[in-house]
């Protein structure tokens, strides 16, 4: 017998994503999107993830500086460490590490919560009010996760750069203002645009995939963990693929 | 009187085809050997459930057309057999959610008044700030009926009204439904003999 959890096809995801994006784009005329759900999502995905993001960002910033400095100083190029900080953290690591944290915390939570809502017929209840579950549950989460991802990524960068300066004190005593001045010299417009674009795309993908997997639960509670695992795996896969694509597009535009 | 027609209606691929007419004068109780079939008829009227096929007409108008004409809770007040509520909202928020979406926010005062009248009618005393998981399923069930009635729906769809209720609550709900019988159109799914004997003059076997 076929597992009901396996019945959904890849095309179903595109149909779901199309509906969700259409409803998200018509936010003004959509009274079913709940501001309360958006705020709760930002609070959970963004605010409550701050301690973990702070710890990782501080550590990554420090490690990149330590590795970069020890490598570059062997060639007498220790002053280029800022370039590594921009290239590695601002362009790449900040968005992808933040995305992994958001997948681990919020992606799993969204898939589990929506899956349980389907099993407990709470989604049917919304339908009985004439409410679109996609508008009420999914669109709010898309906005919440995208906004939270953007804020968290900017925060990650700030803390990582600060961590980089903190760890750079081990090798040479650099004044903070001078360190930041050199850093901003290396920071190009392309890096800033990429830093802002990536979290929005990743947030959209994570919320869409997690919501789709949660809403795909049909009857049994045993499907919920199966769908949550799928949400994590598929979210990470799509985040990595989109990261490569965005980086490649920016590299081509250079 | 409301006439509901089921035309070539099937709840799922292997289920029998139904071609029946249900007259709500103003109450009709449907009962089946397969309780799921009657439940599916009720949910299909709301446009829920993807597996059913065929057509449902209400006074000659297709349900799909009818539900576009005005907010769904004003047409159908659906009460789930389990009395479902959203777990992450308090009881009050649950009752207020459809009310806020359909009526505007200025209706908050009338909501409290109407809610108090219905709770008194059901002799229900409960702290509405609690979450659904903190109260008995029977209380959720009665609150679900109240939630549906707050909109004065054209048709009240009741799925297994006695389910989850104790003897005292059954008597209470029977009294309220009997009082409503003269004014409120109701389509009820029940296989409970006590309910059918006590409430419906005749029931329709699907």
Contacts between the chains, C-beta under 8 A, distances in Angstrom:
chain1	res1	chain2	res2	distance
A	31	B	101	6.7
A	32	B	101	6.8
A	113	B	88	7.9
A	116	B	87	7.8
A	117	B	86	7.8
A	117	B	87	7.7
A	120	B	84	6.9
A	120	B	87	6.8
A	121	B	80	6.6
A	121	B	82	7.1
A	121	B	84	4.9
A	122	B	84	6.2
A	122	B	85	7.7
A	122	B	86	5.3
A	122	B	87	6.7
A	124	B	43	7.3
A	124	B	48	5.8
A	124	B	80	7.5
A	124	B	84	7.0
A	125	B	80	7.1
A	125	B	84	4.5
A	125	B	85	7.2
A	125	B	86	6.8
A	126	B	86	8.0
A	127	B	46	6.7
A	127	B	47	7.2
A	127	B	48	5.0
A	128	B	46	5.3
A	128	B	48	6.8
A	128	B	72	7.1
A	128	B	73	7.8
A	128	B	76	7.7
A	128	B	78	4.5
A	128	B	80	7.7
A	129	B	72	6.3
A	129	B	73	5.8
A	129	B	97	7.4
A	129	B	98	4.3
A	129	B	101	6.8
A	129	B	102	7.8
A	130	B	67	6.9
A	130	B	71	5.8
A	130	B	72	3.1
A	130	B	73	6.8
A	131	B	98	7.7
A	131	B	101	6.7
